[in-house]
Amino acid sequence: MGQGILGGLAQIAAEATGLRYEDIHVVTGDTDVTLFDVGSFASRSTYACGNAVLDAGKKIRGTVLRRAAAKLGHAPTSWM
């Protein structure tokens, strides 16, 4: 995709997970094996994909923090 969307998605993922931007690696699909899409136009890709990445990142962060808390013998708290 163009328009800098991959960098934007990496920034959203970094913010949602608490990781550094440099540690996020965006992997794109292979157009020979993925379904048809009308393309990346205007800013809809940032809105649609960005919100999906944000939601996934928050879920990942929560899962990692809950598992870490359990391993360390602590109860999950509001910082999660």
Secondary structure in CASP SS format (residue, H / E / C, confidence):
PFRMAT SS
TARGET T0000
AUTHOR 0000-0000-0000
METHOD secondary structure of the structure
MODEL  1
M C 1.00
G C 1.00
Q C 1.00
G C 1.00
I H 1.00
L H 1.00
G H 1.00
G H 1.00
L H 1.00
A H 1.00
Q H 1.00
I H 1.00
A H 1.00
A H 1.00
E H 1.00
A H 1.00
T H 1.00
G C 1.00
L C 1.00
R C 1.00
Y H 1.00
E H 1.00
D H 1.00
I C 1.00
H C 1.00
V C 1.00
V C 1.00
T C 1.00
G C 1.00
D C 1.00
T C 1.00
D C 1.00
V C 1.00
T C 1.00
L C 1.00
F C 1.00
D C 1.00
V C 1.00
G C 1.00
S C 1.00
F C 1.00
A C 1.00
S C 1.00
R H 1.00
S H 1.00
T H 1.00
Y H 1.00
A H 1.00
C H 1.00
G H 1.00
N H 1.00
A H 1.00
V H 1.00
L H 1.00
D H 1.00
A H 1.00
G H 1.00
K H 1.00
K H 1.00
I H 1.00
R H 1.00
G H 1.00
T H 1.00
V H 1.00
L H 1.00
R H 1.00
R H 1.00
A H 1.00
A H 1.00
A H 1.00
K H 1.00
L C 1.00
G C 1.00
H C 1.00
A C 1.00
P C 1.00
T C 1.00
S C 1.00
W C 1.00
M C 1.00
END
